[in-house]
Amino acid sequence: MITENERDKRAAAWLVEQFGAEAVAEAENRLAGARRPYPSNIAKVLGVTLPESLKRTENPVARQKLAAMKAMLTK
């Protein structure tokens, strides 16, 4: 499974927690065509939608970095 960022890591962990590592690996093997094994594509194979709560990080350091980036963009 491709995990390029923290959101992907949270999604991967959620999929394994919900379905088990074996089911997630089997879903990865069933990806059709040229679809890459991102957590979102694996979720589609499993027939689920990733929860909205996985999109937001609760990590205070990440939140500070995002706030600093937003501040730089508004200047």
C-alpha positions as a printed NumPy array, in Angstrom:
array([[  0.   ,   0.   ,   0.   ],
       [  1.288,   3.445,  -0.872],
       [  1.348,   5.827,   2.083],
       [  2.797,   9.164,   1.038],
       [  1.611,  11.285,   3.96 ],
       [  0.114,  11.191,   7.451],
       [ -3.438,  11.055,   6.103],
       [ -2.583,   7.945,   4.062],
       [ -1.023,   6.373,   7.157],
       [ -4.166,   7.04 ,   9.209],
       [ -6.335,   5.624,   6.42 ],
       [ -4.159,   2.509,   6.102],
       [ -4.286,   1.918,   9.85 ],
       [ -8.07 ,   2.357,   9.835],
       [ -8.493,  -0.147,   6.998],
       [ -6.354,  -2.738,   8.773],
       [ -8.202,  -2.124,  12.039],
       [-11.601,  -2.527,  10.37 ],
       [-10.882,  -5.402,   7.963],
       [ -7.623,  -7.023,   9.035],
       [ -4.266,  -7.058,   7.292],
       [ -5.078, -10.119,   5.195],
       [ -8.288,  -8.643,   3.767],
       [ -6.522,  -5.367,   2.972],
       [ -3.712,  -7.249,   1.196],
       [ -6.264,  -9.253,  -0.813],
       [ -8.078,  -6.04 ,  -1.778],
       [ -4.762,  -4.574,  -2.933],
       [ -4.268,  -7.583,  -5.191],
       [ -7.748,  -7.092,  -6.687],
       [ -7.122,  -3.509,  -7.84 ],
       [ -8.251,  -3.254, -11.447],
       [ -6.181,  -1.898, -14.282],
       [ -3.577,   0.732, -13.564],
       [ -5.039,   1.819, -10.231],
       [ -2.295,   2.381,  -7.706],
       [ -2.568,   0.874,  -4.201],
       [ -3.443,   4.047,  -2.291],
       [ -5.653,   3.582,   0.782],
       [ -8.557,   5.303,  -1.002],
       [ -8.43 ,   2.82 ,  -3.888],
       [ -8.192,  -0.135,  -1.531],
       [-11.198,   1.202,   0.381],
       [-13.171,   1.269,  -2.879],
       [-12.318,  -2.384,  -3.524],
       [-13.511,  -3.195,   0.004],
       [-16.716,  -1.264,  -0.666],
       [-16.272,   1.379,   2.029],
       [-15.776,   5.116,   2.23 ],
       [-12.99 ,   6.381,   4.441],
       [-14.335,   8.4  ,   7.389],
       [-14.068,  12.184,   7.248],
       [-12.308,  12.111,  10.609],
       [ -9.219,  10.645,   8.917],
       [ -8.767,  13.804,   6.853],
       [ -7.949,  15.996,   9.845],
       [ -4.939,  15.542,  12.049],
       [ -5.118,  16.081,  15.77 ],
       [ -1.342,  16.45 ,  15.98 ],
       [ -0.633,  19.891,  17.507],
       [  2.717,  20.224,  15.722],
       [  1.075,  19.61 ,  12.345],
       [ -1.646,  22.116,  13.184],
       [  1.016,  24.734,  14.025],
       [  2.799,  24.122,  10.725],
       [ -0.465,  24.502,   8.823],
       [ -1.235,  27.755,  10.634],
       [  2.232,  29.09 ,   9.772],
       [  1.772,  28.159,   6.125],
       [ -1.603,  29.882,   5.982],
       [ -0.084,  32.99 ,   7.551],
       [  2.662,  33.047,   4.919],
       [  0.124,  32.734,   2.113],
       [ -1.95 ,  35.663,   3.342],
       [  1.059,  38.033,   3.361]])
